Amino acid sequence: MLGQANSATLQGIEALQVFVEVHLEISQASMIIVGLPDQGVREARERVPAAIKNTGYVYPNKRIIVNLAPADLRKEGSLFDLPIALSILAASGQVRGELLNEFLVVGELSLDGTVRPVQGVLSIALLARMSGLRGVIVPTANGNEAAMIEGIEVYPVDSLQTAAEFLSGIVPITPLKVNLEEVFHNLQHFDIDMNDVKGQHTAKRALEIAAAGGHNILFIGPPGSGKTMLAKRLPTILPSWSLDEALEATRIHSVAGQLPNGASILPARPFRSPHHSISDAGLVGGGVIPRPGEVSLAHHGVLFLDEFPEFSTAVLELLRQPLEDGKITISRAQSSLTFPSQFMLVAAMNPCPCGYLGDHRKECRCSPAEVMRYRRKLSGPLLDRIDMQIEVPGLLPQEIEQLKPGESSCLIRERVQLARQVQLERYKHRKGVYRNADLSSKDLVKYCVCEPAAMELLREAFTRLGLSARTHDRILRVSRTIADLSGEETIQRQHIAEAIQYRCLDK
């Protein structure tokens, strides 16, 4: 007797189809699972029999062979519990097997037959649509997430009994539907605003430019100057993201188990702020079977690294590839996976170990050698990949009291949105380029046309400051964004001058 069900396993952020085959034969009662299962899959031998018995069905007193095909693909996790249980019931004639083959099934079973949520359901639902299946049977807690994929039927189940009775035609289940546009547009909400930040006009201007062009930015200033406060308000001025961007970012969070139960989509662009003690694998991803790290969880959002020099030098150097390519490739003996990681890097650091170099509120206690050693933790190639380096001076209490609130995030976001629209129109025929920060060196010749006075100033700065070729290109990209915010098609001298101002470490 044979029972079959469609399921899936995750490889990176992609779901790959797995066929669950169950064979029953008269022999000593046992269950064998083959097909490169990991420990989580093998433990189904204990969960599935208990769930079937406690749900009121008959667990076959036979030798049960469960094959997960293709056999050369490693399977991991507890998401195969439900398809294995349903395949056993189909093989023993307790569930209609022909209807089971129309769906892709995932779910973890508790011992009482309750179906628990699993990771990566958004990618799994997308696989079901690509495979031409009728729909998916998923845990109730994952239902809204799966329903974000149009073109398939989503049947949420809360127990093995519900799933079995649905397949047998005893209990009908209404396919879950969500209004994509309504869900997408009603989510974004912020409890913080840019007008919370008093003063720091240069830093706020730089943050607006960074948001408009997707540029990386480094804040340098003493403790309490507002670096973290500014960084946390960057998402409030970023342009609204598209549904495709939201779904792609949600897939990564779903695979990593970072999506809350019952959530259908990320409410806003991600803002990730890992502690400086983070490991290599925590930042860029890794593991025996690689999982996405913070650089991928920040995809289409912001990665904020506070106390930048306190991160391990080896960890920081791993940022080079994702900052340059917008993706990170993790190679292991068993597999090599690529995760998307197109994020804005916002970093913050003190000017010296004690934090008060150049501060008028408190005297610095650091020697020149200590300051140099502190700053050497950041390599030149890494700093080259940061478009803007901004000094954020400390403010005295009386200065803070006298300052009025600045512009709101809403007003700034409108200007940022207009600049992004200009960029989208300009690069509509250039594949893979959506923001000025995405321009390659070859693209700069075509899209960053400068007036003669602007080019003369850039050449002079290149010579006097000893800039690298990469820094030269980044100044051009930032200048292009400043020109877009000003509504200018050609980069002018004042745009280049302002972009050079935002390279304080090069001076």
GUNUVO-389357 format. One record per residue (C-alpha): x negated, y negated, z negated; residue number from 0. Coordinates in nm, 2 decimals, m for minus. Layout:
N
      c1      c2      c3  num
       X       Y       Z  NUM
...
This chain:
507
      c1      c2      c3  num
    0.00    0.00    0.00    0
   m0.13   m0.34    0.10    1
   m0.05   m0.69    0.00    2
   m0.19   m1.01    0.15    3
   m0.20   m1.38    0.07    4
   m0.37   m1.69    0.20    5
   m0.58   m1.89   m0.04    6
   m0.89   m2.12   m0.03    7
   m1.23   m2.19   m0.19    8
   m1.42   m2.51   m0.21    9
   m1.75   m2.59   m0.05   10
   m1.85   m2.94   m0.12   11
   m1.54   m3.15   m0.07   12
   m1.42   m2.91    0.21   13
   m1.17   m2.63    0.15   14
   m1.24   m2.30    0.34   15
   m0.97   m2.04    0.39   16
   m0.98   m1.71    0.20   17
   m0.77   m1.41    0.27   18
   m0.67   m1.22   m0.05   19
   m0.61   m0.85    0.03   20
   m0.48   m0.61   m0.23   21
   m0.49   m0.23   m0.19   22
   m0.31    0.01   m0.43   23
   m0.41    0.37   m0.45   24
   m0.32    0.66   m0.68   25
   m0.62    0.69   m0.92   26
   m0.72    0.59   m1.27   27
   m0.57    0.25   m1.35   28
   m0.83   m0.03   m1.29   29
   m0.89   m0.35   m1.09   30
   m1.19   m0.42   m0.88   31
   m1.25   m0.76   m0.72   32
   m1.50   m0.77   m0.42   33
   m1.60   m1.05   m0.19   34
   m1.88   m1.24   m0.38   35
   m1.66   m1.35   m0.67   36
   m1.82   m1.55   m0.95   37
   m1.75   m1.49   m1.32   38
   m1.44   m1.71   m1.32   39
   m1.29   m1.51   m1.04   40
   m1.38   m1.17   m1.20   41
   m1.21   m1.27   m1.52   42
   m0.88   m1.25   m1.32   43
   m0.90   m0.88   m1.40   44
   m0.79   m0.97   m1.75   45
   m0.56   m1.27   m1.69   46
   m0.35   m1.13   m1.40   47
   m0.23   m0.80   m1.56   48
   m0.13   m0.98   m1.87   49
    0.05   m1.25   m1.67   50
    0.24   m0.99   m1.46   51
    0.35   m0.79   m1.77   52
    0.45   m1.10   m1.98   53
    0.66   m1.24   m1.69   54
    0.87   m0.92   m1.68   55
    0.73   m0.76   m1.37   56
    0.58   m0.41   m1.35   57
    0.20   m0.40   m1.33   58
    0.11   m0.09   m1.11   59
   m0.06    0.19   m1.30   60
   m0.29    0.25   m1.01   61
   m0.64    0.16   m0.89   62
   m0.62   m0.19   m0.75   63
   m0.89   m0.32   m0.51   64
   m0.88   m0.69   m0.44   65
   m1.09   m0.81   m0.14   66
   m1.16   m1.18   m0.09   67
   m1.24   m1.23    0.27   68
   m1.47   m1.34    0.43   69
   m1.68   m1.12    0.21   70
   m2.00   m1.32    0.27   71
   m1.86   m1.65    0.14   72
   m1.91   m1.71   m0.23   73
   m1.59   m1.76   m0.43   74
   m1.57   m1.95   m0.76   75
   m1.31   m2.07   m1.01   76
   m0.97   m1.95   m1.14   77
   m0.76   m2.07   m0.84   78
   m0.73   m1.71   m0.71   79
   m0.52   m1.59   m1.01   80
   m0.18   m1.68   m0.86   81
   m0.25   m1.54   m0.50   82
   m0.40   m1.22   m0.65   83
   m0.09   m1.17   m0.88   84
    0.15   m1.23   m0.59   85
   m0.04   m1.00   m0.36   86
   m0.02   m0.72   m0.62   87
    0.36   m0.78   m0.65   88
    0.39   m0.78   m0.27   89
    0.19   m0.45   m0.24   90
    0.41   m0.29   m0.51   91
    0.73   m0.41   m0.33   92
    0.84   m0.66   m0.60   93
    0.79   m0.97   m0.37   94
    0.85   m1.02    0.00   95
    0.51   m1.01    0.16   96
    0.61   m1.16    0.50   97
    0.72   m1.49    0.34   98
    0.40   m1.50    0.13   99
    0.19   m1.51    0.45  100
    0.34   m1.84    0.55  101
    0.19   m2.03    0.26  102
   m0.15   m2.11    0.12  103
   m0.14   m2.03   m0.25  104
   m0.37   m2.15   m0.54  105
   m0.32   m2.16   m0.92  106
   m0.47   m2.04   m1.25  107
   m0.26   m1.81   m1.46  108
   m0.23   m1.82   m1.84  109
   m0.16   m1.49   m2.02  110
    0.21   m1.57   m2.05  111
    0.24   m1.63   m1.67  112
    0.23   m2.01   m1.68  113
    0.06   m2.17   m1.38  114
   m0.22   m2.41   m1.47  115
   m0.37   m2.69   m1.25  116
   m0.68   m2.64   m1.04  117
   m0.93   m2.86   m0.87  118
   m0.95   m2.97   m0.51  119
   m0.58   m2.93   m0.42  120
   m0.59   m3.23   m0.18  121
   m0.86   m3.07    0.03  122
   m0.67   m2.74    0.01  123
   m0.34   m2.90    0.13  124
   m0.54   m3.05    0.42  125
   m0.67   m2.71    0.51  126
   m0.32   m2.56    0.51  127
   m0.21   m2.83    0.76  128
   m0.52   m2.77    0.98  129
   m0.45   m2.39    0.97  130
   m0.10   m2.43    1.09  131
    0.06   m2.28    0.78  132
    0.41   m2.37    0.67  133
    0.30   m2.52    0.34  134
    0.13   m2.46    0.01  135
    0.24   m2.31   m0.33  136
    0.05   m2.50   m0.60  137
    0.08   m2.57   m0.98  138
    0.34   m2.83   m1.07  139
    0.06   m3.05   m1.21  140
   m0.10   m3.06   m0.86  141
    0.22   m3.11   m0.67  142
    0.20   m3.49   m0.62  143
   m0.16   m3.46   m0.51  144
   m0.08   m3.20   m0.24  145
    0.23   m3.40   m0.12  146
    0.00   m3.68   m0.01  147
   m0.08   m3.47    0.30  148
    0.20   m3.51    0.56  149
    0.31   m3.23    0.79  150
    0.33   m2.94    0.54  151
    0.58   m2.83    0.28  152
    0.47   m2.85   m0.08  153
    0.63   m2.61   m0.34  154
    0.52   m2.68   m0.70  155
    0.56   m2.38   m0.94  156
    0.52   m2.38   m1.31  157
    0.51   m2.00   m1.36  158
    0.44   m1.67   m1.19  159
    0.80   m1.58   m1.22  160
    0.91   m1.90   m1.04  161
    0.67   m1.83   m0.75  162
    0.78   m1.46   m0.72  163
    1.15   m1.55   m0.73  164
    1.10   m1.82   m0.47  165
    0.93   m1.58   m0.24  166
    1.20   m1.31   m0.30  167
    1.47   m1.57   m0.21  168
    1.63   m1.56   m0.56  169
    1.54   m1.91   m0.67  170
    1.53   m2.19   m0.41  171
    1.27   m2.47   m0.46  172
    1.31   m2.80   m0.29  173
    0.98   m2.91   m0.11  174
    0.82   m3.20   m0.29  175
    0.81   m3.52   m0.09  176
    0.65   m3.86   m0.17  177
    0.67   m4.19    0.00  178
    0.31   m4.25    0.09  179
    0.33   m4.62    0.15  180
    0.53   m4.68   m0.17  181
    0.29   m4.48   m0.38  182
   m0.02   m4.63   m0.22  183
    0.09   m5.00   m0.25  184
    0.23   m4.98   m0.60  185
   m0.08   m4.85   m0.77  186
   m0.35   m5.12   m0.77  187
   m0.33   m5.33   m1.08  188
   m0.61   m5.50   m1.29  189
   m0.60   m5.61   m1.65  190
   m0.91   m5.83   m1.60  191
   m0.97   m6.13   m1.37  192
   m1.26   m6.33   m1.24  193
   m1.13   m6.64   m1.41  194
   m1.22   m6.48   m1.74  195
   m1.59   m6.56   m1.66  196
   m1.68   m6.92   m1.75  197
   m1.96   m7.09   m1.57  198
   m2.21   m6.87   m1.37  199
   m2.10   m7.03   m1.04  200
   m2.41   m6.90   m0.85  201
   m2.35   m6.54   m0.97  202
   m1.98   m6.56   m0.88  203
   m2.06   m6.70   m0.54  204
   m2.31   m6.42   m0.49  205
   m2.05   m6.16   m0.60  206
   m1.80   m6.30   m0.35  207
   m2.06   m6.26   m0.07  208
   m2.14   m5.91   m0.18  209
   m1.77   m5.81   m0.18  210
   m1.72   m5.97    0.16  211
   m2.01   m5.79    0.33  212
   m2.04   m5.47    0.11  213
   m2.38   m5.57   m0.01  214
   m2.58   m5.43   m0.30  215
   m2.65   m5.68   m0.58  216
   m2.88   m5.70   m0.89  217
   m2.81   m5.93   m1.18  218
   m3.11   m6.04   m1.39  219
   m3.05   m6.23   m1.71  220
   m3.07   m6.22   m2.09  221
   m2.83   m6.03   m2.32  222
   m2.49   m6.19   m2.34  223
   m2.52   m6.39   m2.02  224
   m2.22   m6.22   m1.85  225
   m2.39   m5.96   m1.62  226
   m2.16   m5.67   m1.72  227
   m1.86   m5.89   m1.73  228
   m1.92   m6.00   m1.37  229
   m1.99   m5.65   m1.25  230
   m1.66   m5.51   m1.40  231
   m1.46   m5.78   m1.22  232
   m1.60   m5.69   m0.88  233
   m1.32   m5.44   m0.80  234
   m1.07   m5.72   m0.85  235
   m1.20   m5.91   m0.56  236
   m1.28   m5.62   m0.32  237
   m1.04   m5.60   m0.02  238
   m0.75   m5.36   m0.04  239
   m0.86   m5.02    0.08  240
   m0.68   m4.82    0.35  241
   m0.49   m4.50    0.29  242
   m0.76   m4.30    0.47  243
   m1.02   m4.44    0.23  244
   m0.81   m4.38   m0.07  245
   m0.75   m4.01    0.03  246
   m1.11   m3.95    0.10  247
   m1.22   m4.09   m0.24  248
   m0.93   m3.90   m0.41  249
   m1.06   m3.57   m0.25  250
   m1.40   m3.62   m0.41  251
   m1.25   m3.69   m0.75  252
   m1.01   m3.39   m0.71  253
   m1.30   m3.15   m0.63  254
   m1.50   m3.28   m0.93  255
   m1.20   m3.24   m1.16  256
   m1.18   m3.62   m1.22  257
   m0.83   m3.67   m1.11  258
   m0.57   m3.68   m1.39  259
   m0.31   m3.41   m1.40  260
    0.00   m3.52   m1.21  261
   m0.18   m3.80   m1.03  262
   m0.13   m3.82   m0.65  263
   m0.40   m4.06   m0.56  264
   m0.67   m4.29   m0.71  265
   m0.50   m4.61   m0.83  266
   m0.78   m4.84   m0.71  267
   m1.13   m4.84   m0.57  268
   m1.35   m4.63   m0.81  269
   m1.58   m4.81   m1.06  270
   m1.84   m4.58   m1.20  271
   m2.07   m4.68   m1.48  272
   m2.30   m4.39   m1.59  273
   m2.53   m4.42   m1.89  274
   m2.90   m4.46   m1.83  275
   m2.97   m4.12   m1.98  276
   m2.79   m3.95   m1.68  277
   m2.97   m3.66   m1.51  278
   m3.06   m3.62   m1.14  279
   m2.77   m3.38   m1.08  280
   m2.53   m3.61   m1.27  281
   m2.62   m3.91   m1.05  282
   m2.65   m3.76   m0.70  283
   m2.48   m3.42   m0.75  284
   m2.61   m3.07   m0.79  285
   m2.57   m2.74   m0.97  286
   m2.60   m2.38   m0.85  287
   m2.30   m2.45   m0.64  288
   m2.34   m2.82   m0.57  289
   m2.08   m3.06   m0.71  290
   m2.05   m3.43   m0.64  291
   m2.24   m3.68   m0.86  292
   m2.18   m4.04   m0.96  293
   m2.29   m4.17   m0.62  294
   m2.02   m3.97   m0.45  295
   m1.75   m4.04   m0.71  296
   m1.82   m4.41   m0.64  297
   m1.75   m4.35   m0.27  298
   m1.56   m4.66   m0.12  299
   m1.60   m4.83   m0.46  300
   m1.87   m4.96   m0.70  301
   m2.16   m4.79   m0.88  302
   m2.27   m5.00   m1.17  303
   m2.60   m4.93   m1.33  304
   m2.65   m5.13   m1.65  305
   m2.99   m5.16   m1.81  306
   m3.13   m5.07   m1.46  307
   m3.50   m5.02   m1.56  308
   m3.40   m4.79   m1.85  309
   m3.30   m4.52   m1.60  310
   m3.55   m4.25   m1.53  311
   m3.78   m4.36   m1.24  312
   m3.72   m4.02   m1.07  313
   m3.34   m4.07   m1.10  314
   m3.36   m4.42   m0.95  315
   m3.57   m4.30   m0.65  316
   m3.29   m4.06   m0.56  317
   m3.07   m4.36   m0.48  318
   m3.28   m4.43   m0.17  319
   m3.10   m4.18    0.07  320
   m2.74   m4.27   m0.02  321
   m2.81   m4.64   m0.02  322
   m2.96   m4.61    0.33  323
   m2.74   m4.35    0.49  324
   m2.41   m4.36    0.30  325
   m2.43   m3.99    0.22  326
   m2.63   m3.75    0.01  327
   m2.75   m3.41    0.11  328
   m2.81   m3.15   m0.16  329
   m3.01   m2.84   m0.06  330
   m3.01   m2.52   m0.25  331
   m3.13   m2.17   m0.17  332
   m2.77   m2.05   m0.12  333
   m2.64   m2.36    0.06  334
   m2.69   m2.71    0.18  335
   m2.40   m2.96    0.13  336
   m2.35   m3.32    0.23  337
   m2.13   m3.55    0.02  338
   m2.01   m3.89    0.13  339
   m2.16   m4.17   m0.09  340
   m2.08   m4.51    0.07  341
   m2.07   m4.73   m0.23  342
   m2.17   m5.08   m0.34  343
   m2.45   m5.07   m0.59  344
   m2.43   m5.33   m0.87  345
   m2.72   m5.32   m1.11  346
   m2.80   m5.53   m1.42  347
   m3.13   m5.58   m1.60  348
   m3.30   m5.80   m1.86  349
   m3.59   m6.02   m1.73  350
   m3.83   m5.85   m1.98  351
   m3.83   m5.58   m2.26  352
   m3.70   m5.82   m2.53  353
   m3.45   m5.98   m2.28  354
   m3.53   m6.35   m2.34  355
   m3.79   m6.44   m2.08  356
   m3.70   m6.79   m1.95  357
   m3.40   m6.82   m2.18  358
   m3.36   m7.15   m2.35  359
   m3.17   m7.00   m2.65  360
   m3.44   m6.78   m2.78  361
   m3.81   m6.74   m2.74  362
   m3.95   m6.44   m2.56  363
   m4.19   m6.21   m2.75  364
   m4.32   m6.01   m2.46  365
   m4.68   m6.04   m2.31  366
   m4.73   m6.07   m1.94  367
   m4.85   m5.71   m1.92  368
   m4.54   m5.59   m2.09  369
   m4.32   m5.78   m1.85  370
   m4.51   m5.65   m1.55  371
   m4.49   m5.29   m1.68  372
   m4.12   m5.33   m1.74  373
   m4.05   m5.45   m1.39  374
   m4.27   m5.19   m1.23  375
   m4.02   m4.93   m1.33  376
   m3.83   m5.05   m1.02  377
   m4.02   m4.96   m0.71  378
   m4.06   m5.19   m0.41  379
   m3.88   m4.96   m0.17  380
   m3.58   m4.94   m0.41  381
   m3.56   m5.32   m0.45  382
   m3.58   m5.36   m0.07  383
   m3.25   m5.17   m0.05  384
   m3.08   m5.42   m0.28  385
   m2.96   m5.71   m0.06  386
   m2.92   m5.97   m0.34  387
   m3.11   m6.04   m0.66  388
   m2.94   m6.30   m0.88  389
   m3.06   m6.47   m1.19  390
   m2.78   m6.51   m1.45  391
   m2.89   m6.76   m1.72  392
   m2.75   m6.75   m2.07  393
   m2.50   m7.02   m2.18  394
   m2.49   m7.20   m2.51  395
   m2.17   m7.18   m2.72  396
   m2.09   m7.55   m2.67  397
   m2.14   m7.50   m2.29  398
   m1.89   m7.21   m2.29  399
   m1.63   m7.42   m2.49  400
   m1.65   m7.71   m2.24  401
   m1.63   m7.51   m1.93  402
   m1.29   m7.46   m1.76  403
   m1.17   m7.12   m1.62  404
   m1.28   m7.07   m1.26  405
   m1.09   m6.93   m0.96  406
   m0.87   m6.63   m1.00  407
   m0.96   m6.30   m0.85  408
   m0.65   m6.33   m0.62  409
   m0.79   m6.65   m0.45  410
   m1.14   m6.50   m0.41  411
   m1.00   m6.17   m0.27  412
   m0.81   m6.36    0.00  413
   m1.13   m6.51    0.13  414
   m1.30   m6.17    0.11  415
   m1.02   m6.01    0.29  416
   m1.04   m6.27    0.57  417
   m1.41   m6.21    0.61  418
   m1.36   m5.83    0.62  419
   m1.10   m5.87    0.89  420
   m1.34   m6.07    1.10  421
   m1.60   m5.79    1.06  422
   m1.35   m5.52    1.15  423
   m1.26   m5.70    1.47  424
   m1.62   m5.77    1.56  425
   m1.73   m5.40    1.50  426
   m1.41   m5.23    1.64  427
   m1.61   m5.08    1.93  428
   m1.91   m4.99    1.71  429
   m1.86   m4.65    1.56  430
   m1.95   m4.61    1.19  431
   m1.98   m4.99    1.13  432
   m1.71   m5.16    0.93  433
   m1.90   m5.41    0.72  434
   m2.21   m5.63    0.77  435
   m2.39   m5.40    0.52  436
   m2.35   m5.11    0.77  437
   m2.54   m5.28    1.05  438
   m2.85   m5.10    1.17  439
   m3.17   m5.28    1.26  440
   m3.08   m5.24    1.63  441
   m2.73   m5.39    1.57  442
   m2.88   m5.71    1.42  443
   m3.00   m5.83    1.75  444
   m2.65   m5.82    1.90  445
   m2.44   m5.92    1.60  446
   m2.66   m6.16    1.40  447
   m2.73   m6.44    1.65  448
   m2.90   m6.73    1.48  449
   m2.95   m7.09    1.59  450
   m3.32   m7.18    1.65  451
   m3.35   m7.38    1.32  452
   m3.22   m7.07    1.13  453
   m3.47   m6.84    1.30  454
   m3.76   m7.08    1.23  455
   m3.66   m7.09    0.85  456
   m3.65   m6.71    0.84  457
   m3.99   m6.67    1.00  458
   m4.14   m6.92    0.76  459
   m3.99   m6.73    0.46  460
   m4.11   m6.40    0.60  461
   m4.46   m6.53    0.61  462
   m4.48   m6.73    0.29  463
   m4.30   m6.48    0.07  464
   m4.46   m6.17    0.22  465
   m4.12   m6.00    0.29  466
   m4.10   m5.65    0.42  467
   m3.92   m5.57    0.75  468
   m3.64   m5.42    0.55  469
   m3.59   m5.73    0.34  470
   m3.60   m5.94    0.66  471
   m3.31   m5.74    0.79  472
   m3.11   m5.76    0.47  473
   m3.14   m6.14    0.46  474
   m2.99   m6.14    0.81  475
   m2.70   m5.92    0.70  476
   m2.63   m6.14    0.40  477
   m2.65   m6.45    0.63  478
   m2.40   m6.29    0.86  479
   m2.16   m6.25    0.57  480
   m2.21   m6.61    0.45  481
   m2.14   m6.73    0.81  482
   m1.82   m6.51    0.82  483
   m1.70   m6.67    0.49  484
   m1.76   m7.01    0.65  485
   m1.58   m6.92    0.97  486
   m1.90   m6.96    1.18  487
   m1.98   m6.72    1.47  488
   m2.35   m6.82    1.48  489
   m2.58   m6.80    1.18  490
   m2.70   m7.15    1.09  491
   m2.99   m7.27    0.89  492
   m2.79   m7.33    0.57  493
   m2.67   m6.97    0.58  494
   m3.03   m6.83    0.60  495
   m3.13   m7.07    0.32  496
   m2.86   m6.95    0.09  497
   m2.94   m6.58    0.17  498
   m3.31   m6.64    0.08  499
   m3.20   m6.80   m0.25  500
   m3.05   m6.47   m0.35  501
   m3.39   m6.29   m0.34  502
   m3.53   m6.41   m0.68  503
   m3.77   m6.12   m0.73  504
   m3.93   m6.19   m0.39  505
   m4.04   m6.53   m0.51  506
